[in-house]
Amino acid sequence: MTDVCEMFNVTRESVRIWRNIVLSKGPGGLVSHSFRGRQPQLTPSLKKQLTKIMAKPPHRIGYKKPRWSGKLLVLYLQNEHNITISIRTAQLWMKMIRDQ
């Protein structure tokens, strides 16, 4: 199972779902089955906007904190873009933006 997961870069849960589809619908069931996930909230345009915003200290746009944090980014996204994400997701977005 571990080798299959590594080979296809999927989780054990995905392999379990594939197995159940093959058992119930046959191998052709995998081809006809749609595996779409959620649309990402971090769109390229939002990423570009956040890159510009995070290049400046938060106090320049009206926040009292001296530097950006996950908690502050959550607050900013909720207020300005009506997007609700967790603090951990905000931290990951900040890392992606910094590392680009």
Secondary structure, 3 states (H helix, E strand, C coil): CHHHHHHHCCCHHHHHHHHHHHHHHCCHHHHHCCCCCCCCCCCHHHHHHHHHHHCCCHHHHCCCCCCCCHHHHHHHHHHHHCCCCCHHHHHHHHHHHHHC
